[in-house]
Amino acid sequence: MSSITANLQAVRQRIEAATRAAGRPADSVRLVAVSKTFASAAVREAAKAGQRDFGENYVTEGVDKIRELRTLGLAWHYIGPVQSNKTRLIAEHFEWVHSIDREKIAARLSQARGTEQTELQVCIQVNVSGEGSKSGVSPENLRTLAQQVSRLPRLKLRGLMTIPEPTSDENLQRSRFAQLRALRDDLRGEGLALDTLSMGMSADMDAAIAEGATMVRVGTAIFGERKS
């Protein structure tokens, strides 16, 4: 068994244990394997082990992999900051975008998504910890942005994403994820049919699952430490 296959198995077992502890079915959490900086061969190995969803942070690198691995039938998620000059490439090649934080970016993705393509599945990134260095809309401005995004054609607003500050304090981890869940629930109460909470990575996915994550974005625990 290869190291990637073994790591995937361990991550899936960890997800299963976390969902069981939270009283949730194991299939309620979708695993996105974050393959940024790793070669296509690593993605092929993970796909051979049954992994279907992959996340990329860098547009050119991600598009190259998507083109090379097109025959594998994978689902590609863009999870990095979205630059205006990259929106067309993202809209043309990815199925999901997790990191919308401005109406301008959402509008450009909407315009660039081909009418022959299925709707681009999108999440709004929320800066729940208020870090100046982090992307994401503030919780105070989320409602306005969510209403704007929900009205755009060729986009389907599915939910919210966050990357809170790194911490080993599980109580703080859970409070940040609980905040995102509460924001999602508030928007649901206003009539937005949101079903996705993209939160939790290698170091904190157990806390995220306990607070309702439906997608976890895991890279290091699957592919190992990145070289860049």
KEKE-3310 file (N, C-alpha, C; in steps of 0.2 Angstrom, whole numbers, plus 5000, padded with zeros to 4 digits):
npx = (5004:5003:5010:5001:4989:4988:4988:4976:4967:4968:4964:4951:4946:4948:4938:4927:4927:4925:4913:4905:4906:4900:4887:4883:4880:4893:4894:4890:4900:4911:4926:4939:4953:4968:4978:4988:5003:5008:5012:5004:5005:5003:4990:4984:4987:4980:4967:4966:4965:4952:4948:4939:4937:4946:4957:4963:4974:4981:4979:4985:4993:4983:4974:4982:4983:4970:4968:4977:4972:4960:4952:4950:4938:4937:4932:4934:4940:4941:4951:4958:4963:4954:4959:4955:4960:4960:4948:4941:4948:4946:4932:4930:4935:4934:4923:4919:4920:4927:4930:4924:4924:4920:4908:4911:4920:4912:4903:4911:4915:4902:4899:4909:4907:4902:4887:4884:4889:4887:4879:4891:4897:4897:4905:4904:4918:4921:4928:4930:4938:4943:4956:4968:4976:4970:4959:4942:4925:4918:4909:4899:4896:4892:4878:4873:4882:4879:4866:4868:4876:4868:4859:4865:4867:4871:4878:4878:4874:4880:4885:4895:4912:4927:4943:4950:4961:4976:4977:4979:4970:4956:4944:4943:4944:4932:4923:4925:4921:4908:4903:4903:4893:4882:4881:4878:4865:4858:4857:4850:4838:4833:4829:4839:4844:4856:4868:4880:4895:4911:4924:4938:4953:4969:4974:4963:4951:4943:4937:4930:4921:4913:4906:4898:4903:4902:4911:4928:4944:4958:4976:4990:4989:4986:4995:5007:5020:5022:5033:5034)
npy = (4994:5011:5026:5037:5031:5024:5035:5041:5032:5032:5046:5045:5036:5044:5054:5046:5042:5055:5059:5050:5052:5064:5060:5059:5054:5045:5048:5061:5070:5077:5074:5084:5083:5091:5096:5105:5111:5098:5085:5079:5065:5062:5065:5056:5044:5046:5046:5033:5027:5029:5042:5057:5071:5085:5099:5115:5128:5137:5144:5142:5131:5122:5121:5116:5103:5098:5098:5088:5077:5074:5063:5056:5059:5068:5079:5096:5108:5125:5133:5144:5162:5172:5180:5194:5194:5180:5174:5170:5158:5150:5149:5142:5130:5124:5115:5119:5134:5139:5151:5165:5182:5194:5204:5209:5199:5187:5191:5192:5179:5173:5179:5173:5160:5147:5145:5133:5125:5117:5124:5134:5129:5137:5144:5156:5164:5167:5178:5173:5175:5187:5191:5202:5198:5188:5182:5185:5189:5200:5195:5204:5209:5199:5195:5204:5202:5188:5189:5196:5187:5176:5180:5180:5174:5157:5154:5144:5147:5138:5138:5142:5146:5144:5149:5149:5156:5148:5136:5127:5125:5117:5121:5135:5132:5126:5135:5145:5138:5135:5148:5150:5141:5146:5158:5153:5146:5158:5164:5154:5155:5167:5163:5157:5143:5135:5122:5119:5118:5122:5119:5116:5108:5098:5099:5103:5097:5088:5095:5104:5095:5091:5103:5103:5103:5100:5098:5095:5101:5094:5092:5090:5079:5069:5070:5074:5084:5100:5106:5119)
npz = (5000:4996:5002:5001:4999:5011:5020:5015:5019:5033:5036:5031:5041:5052:5049:5050:5063:5069:5065:5070:5084:5084:5082:5069:5052:5043:5029:5028:5027:5016:5008:5003:4995:4996:4984:4981:4975:4974:4962:4947:4947:4961:4963:4954:4961:4973:4967:4962:4974:4976:4979:4975:4975:4973:4979:4974:4976:4967:4952:4939:4940:4945:4934:4924:4929:4929:4916:4912:4919:4914:4910:4921:4928:4939:4953:4954:4965:4968:4980:4984:4986:4975:4961:4950:4937:4935:4935:4923:4919:4931:4931:4919:4921:4934:4946:4958:4968:4983:4989:4988:4991:4987:4979:4966:4961:4961:4952:4940:4939:4936:4924:4916:4916:4906:4896:4892:4902:4918:4933:4942:4957:4972:4987:5000:5007:5024:5036:5051:5062:5061:5057:5050:5039:5033:5020:5015:5019:5031:5045:5048:5035:5028:5025:5015:5004:5002:4998:4986:4978:4977:4968:4956:4939:4933:4944:4958:4974:4988:5001:5015:5019:5029:5035:5050:5062:5066:5079:5094:5103:5106:5111:5106:5092:5090:5093:5083:5072:5075:5075:5061:5057:5063:5057:5044:5047:5050:5037:5031:5037:5031:5019:5010:5002:5009:5010:5013:5023:5022:5030:5041:5042:5040:5054:5062:5058:5066:5076:5067:5061:5072:5074:5063:5050:5032:5022:5022:5020:5016:5016:5020:5029:5020:5008:5013:5020:5013:5000:4996)
capx = (5000:5007:5009:4995:4983:4988:4986:4969:4963:4969:4960:4944:4944:4947:4932:4922:4927:4923:4906:4901:4906:4895:4881:4882:4883:4900:4894:4888:4906:4914:4933:4942:4960:4971:4984:4992:5011:5010:5012:4998:5006:5001:4983:4982:4988:4974:4961:4966:4963:4945:4947:4936:4937:4953:4957:4969:4975:4985:4975:4988:4994:4977:4971:4986:4982:4963:4968:4981:4969:4953:4949:4948:4932:4937:4929:4940:4938:4946:4950:4962:4960:4952:4961:4951:4962:4960:4941:4939:4951:4943:4925:4930:4939:4933:4916:4917:4924:4925:4933:4921:4923:4918:4903:4915:4923:4906:4900:4916:4914:4896:4900:4914:4904:4899:4880:4883:4891:4882:4881:4897:4895:4901:4904:4907:4923:4920:4934:4927:4943:4945:4963:4969:4980:4966:4954:4935:4920:4917:4902:4894:4894:4890:4871:4873:4886:4876:4860:4871:4879:4862:4855:4869:4866:4876:4882:4874:4877:4879:4886:4900:4919:4932:4950:4951:4968:4979:4977:4979:4965:4950:4938:4943:4943:4925:4919:4925:4917:4901:4901:4901:4887:4877:4880:4874:4859:4854:4855:4844:4832:4831:4827:4844:4845:4863:4868:4887:4900:4917:4928:4942:4959:4972:4975:4957:4945:4939:4932:4925:4915:4909:4902:4894:4906:4900:4917:4934:4949:4964:4981:4996:4988:4986:5000:5013:5022:5023:5040:5034)
capy = (5000:5017:5031:5041:5027:5023:5041:5042:5027:5035:5052:5043:5033:5049:5057:5042:5043:5061:5060:5045:5055:5069:5058:5061:5048:5046:5051:5068:5074:5076:5075:5087:5082:5098:5094:5111:5110:5091:5083:5075:5058:5061:5065:5049:5039:5046:5044:5026:5024:5031:5049:5060:5078:5088:5106:5118:5135:5141:5143:5139:5124:5118:5120:5111:5096:5097:5096:5082:5071:5075:5057:5052:5060:5070:5085:5100:5114:5131:5135:5150:5168:5173:5187:5196:5191:5173:5172:5166:5151:5147:5148:5137:5123:5121:5114:5122:5139:5140:5157:5171:5186:5201:5204:5209:5192:5183:5194:5190:5171:5172:5181:5169:5153:5145:5144:5126:5121:5117:5130:5134:5128:5142:5146:5163:5164:5172:5179:5173:5177:5194:5192:5207:5195:5183:5184:5183:5194:5200:5192:5209:5211:5193:5195:5208:5198:5182:5190:5198:5181:5171:5182:5179:5168:5152:5152:5141:5148:5132:5138:5146:5143:5148:5147:5152:5157:5141:5136:5120:5126:5114:5126:5140:5129:5124:5142:5148:5134:5136:5154:5149:5137:5150:5162:5149:5145:5164:5165:5149:5158:5172:5160:5155:5136:5133:5115:5117:5121:5120:5121:5110:5105:5092:5100:5105:5094:5084:5101:5106:5090:5091:5108:5103:5103:5095:5097:5096:5102:5090:5091:5088:5072:5065:5070:5075:5091:5103:5108:5126)
capz = (5000:4995:5008:5000:5000:5018:5023:5014:5023:5040:5036:5031:5048:5057:5048:5052:5071:5071:5063:5075:5090:5084:5080:5062:5047:5040:5022:5029:5027:5010:5009:4998:4995:4994:4981:4978:4975:4972:4955:4945:4949:4967:4962:4951:4966:4977:4963:4961:4980:4977:4980:4969:4975:4974:4980:4972:4977:4962:4946:4933:4942:4945:4927:4921:4932:4927:4909:4911:4922:4913:4909:4927:4931:4946:4954:4956:4969:4969:4987:4986:4984:4968:4958:4945:4931:4934:4935:4917:4920:4936:4929:4914:4923:4941:4948:4964:4971:4990:4992:4985:4996:4985:4974:4959:4959:4960:4945:4935:4938:4933:4917:4913:4916:4900:4896:4891:4908:4924:4937:4946:4964:4976:4994:5002:5012:5029:5040:5057:5067:5060:5055:5044:5034:5030:5015:5018:5020:5038:5047:5047:5028:5024:5022:5009:4999:5001:4993:4979:4975:4976:4962:4949:4935:4932:4950:4964:4981:4992:5008:5018:5020:5033:5038:5056:5064:5068:5086:5096:5108:5103:5112:5101:5086:5089:5094:5077:5067:5078:5072:5054:5057:5065:5051:5039:5049:5049:5030:5029:5040:5027:5013:5006:5003:5010:5013:5014:5027:5020:5036:5044:5038:5044:5061:5065:5055:5071:5079:5062:5060:5078:5073:5057:5043:5027:5018:5025:5015:5019:5012:5023:5031:5014:5004:5017:5021:5006:4999:4995)
cpx = (5004:5006:5003:4989:4982:4985:4978:4965:4963:4964:4952:4942:4944:4940:4926:4921:4924:4915:4902:4901:4901:4888:4878:4884:4889:4900:4891:4894:4910:4922:4936:4950:4964:4978:4988:4999:5013:5008:5006:4999:5003:4993:4981:4982:4982:4968:4961:4964:4955:4943:4945:4937:4944:4953:4963:4969:4978:4982:4979:4990:4988:4974:4976:4985:4975:4964:4972:4977:4962:4949:4947:4942:4932:4933:4934:4937:4943:4945:4954:4959:4959:4954:4956:4953:4962:4953:4939:4942:4947:4936:4925:4932:4936:4925:4914:4922:4922:4927:4931:4921:4921:4913:4906:4917:4917:4904:4904:4915:4907:4896:4904:4911:4900:4892:4879:4886:4886:4884:4887:4895:4899:4899:4907:4912:4922:4926:4931:4932:4945:4952:4964:4972:4976:4960:4947:4931:4919:4910:4897:4892:4892:4883:4871:4876:4882:4870:4862:4873:4873:4858:4859:4867:4872:4881:4876:4877:4875:4880:4892:4907:4923:4938:4952:4959:4970:4979:4976:4973:4958:4944:4937:4942:4935:4921:4919:4921:4909:4898:4899:4895:4881:4875:4876:4867:4855:4852:4850:4838:4829:4829:4832:4845:4852:4863:4876:4891:4907:4922:4932:4947:4963:4972:4968:4950:4940:4934:4927:4919:4911:4904:4898:4897:4903:4906:4923:4940:4956:4970:4987:4995:4987:4992:5007:5015:5024:5030:5040:5027)
cpy = (5006:5022:5035:5037:5025:5029:5043:5038:5030:5041:5050:5040:5039:5053:5053:5042:5049:5062:5055:5049:5061:5067:5059:5055:5050:5049:5058:5073:5072:5078:5078:5086:5088:5096:5099:5109:5102:5089:5079:5068:5057:5061:5058:5044:5039:5044:5037:5023:5026:5038:5053:5068:5081:5096:5109:5126:5140:5139:5140:5132:5119:5116:5115:5104:5094:5094:5089:5076:5071:5069:5053:5054:5063:5077:5090:5106:5119:5133:5141:5156:5169:5180:5188:5194:5184:5170:5168:5159:5147:5144:5142:5130:5120:5120:5118:5128:5140:5147:5164:5176:5193:5200:5204:5203:5188:5185:5191:5182:5170:5174:5176:5162:5152:5143:5136:5122:5121:5123:5129:5134:5133:5143:5153:5162:5169:5172:5179:5175:5184:5196:5197:5203:5189:5186:5182:5189:5194:5197:5198:5211:5205:5193:5198:5204:5192:5183:5192:5191:5176:5173:5182:5173:5164:5151:5149:5142:5142:5133:5143:5142:5147:5145:5151:5152:5150:5142:5128:5119:5123:5118:5132:5138:5129:5130:5145:5144:5135:5143:5154:5146:5141:5155:5159:5148:5152:5165:5160:5152:5164:5169:5157:5147:5134:5126:5114:5121:5119:5123:5115:5108:5100:5093:5101:5102:5091:5090:5103:5101:5090:5097:5109:5103:5098:5094:5099:5096:5099:5089:5088:5080:5067:5064:5072:5082:5094:5106:5116:5128)
cpz = (5000:5001:5007:5001:5007:5022:5021:5018:5031:5041:5036:5038:5053:5056:5051:5060:5073:5070:5068:5081:5090:5082:5073:5057:5044:5033:5022:5028:5020:5010:5003:4999:4992:4991:4978:4980:4974:4965:4953:4947:4956:4967:4959:4956:4971:4973:4963:4968:4982:4979:4974:4969:4977:4974:4977:4974:4972:4955:4941:4934:4942:4938:4923:4923:4929:4920:4908:4914:4920:4912:4915:4930:4938:4946:4957:4959:4970:4976:4989:4984:4977:4966:4952:4938:4930:4934:4929:4918:4925:4934:4924:4916:4930:4942:4954:4965:4978:4993:4989:4991:4994:4979:4967:4957:4957:4953:4939:4934:4935:4926:4913:4912:4910:4901:4895:4897:4913:4928:4941:4953:4968:4983:4995:5008:5018:5034:5048:5063:5066:5059:5049:5038:5030:5025:5018:5020:5028:5039:5046:5040:5024:5021:5016:5003:4997:4996:4986:4975:4973:4970:4955:4945:4934:4938:4954:4970:4986:4999:5010:5019:5025:5034:5044:5058:5067:5076:5088:5102:5105:5105:5107:5094:5085:5089:5087:5072:5069:5075:5065:5053:5058:5060:5045:5041:5049:5042:5028:5031:5036:5020:5008:5008:5003:5013:5014:5019:5026:5026:5039:5039:5042:5051:5065:5063:5060:5074:5074:5061:5066:5078:5067:5050:5038:5022:5022:5020:5018:5014:5015:5026:5026:5010:5007:5017:5014:5006:4998:4997)
residu = (MET:SER:SER:ILE:THR:ALA:ASN:LEU:GLN:ALA:VAL:ARG:GLN:ARG:ILE:GLU:ALA:ALA:THR:ARG:ALA:ALA:GLY:ARG:PRO:ALA:ASP:SER:VAL:ARG:LEU:VAL:ALA:VAL:SER:LYS:THR:PHE:ALA:SER:ALA:ALA:VAL:ARG:GLU:ALA:ALA:LYS:ALA:GLY:GLN:ARG:ASP:PHE:GLY:GLU:ASN:TYR:VAL:THR:GLU:GLY:VAL:ASP:LYS:ILE:ARG:GLU:LEU:ARG:THR:LEU:GLY:LEU:ALA:TRP:HIS:TYR:ILE:GLY:PRO:VAL:GLN:SER:ASN:LYS:THR:ARG:LEU:ILE:ALA:GLU:HIS:PHE:GLU:TRP:VAL:HIS:SER:ILE:ASP:ARG:GLU:LYS:ILE:ALA:ALA:ARG:LEU:SER:GLN:ALA:ARG:GLY:THR:GLU:GLN:THR:GLU:LEU:GLN:VAL:CYS:ILE:GLN:VAL:ASN:VAL:SER:GLY:GLU:GLY:SER:LYS:SER:GLY:VAL:SER:PRO:GLU:ASN:LEU:ARG:THR:LEU:ALA:GLN:GLN:VAL:SER:ARG:LEU:PRO:ARG:LEU:LYS:LEU:ARG:GLY:LEU:MET:THR:ILE:PRO:GLU:PRO:THR:SER:ASP:GLU:ASN:LEU:GLN:ARG:SER:ARG:PHE:ALA:GLN:LEU:ARG:ALA:LEU:ARG:ASP:ASP:LEU:ARG:GLY:GLU:GLY:LEU:ALA:LEU:ASP:THR:LEU:SER:MET:GLY:MET:SER:ALA:ASP:MET:ASP:ALA:ALA:ILE:ALA:GLU:GLY:ALA:THR:MET:VAL:ARG:VAL:GLY:THR:ALA:ILE:PHE:GLY:GLU:ARG:LYS:SER)
# end
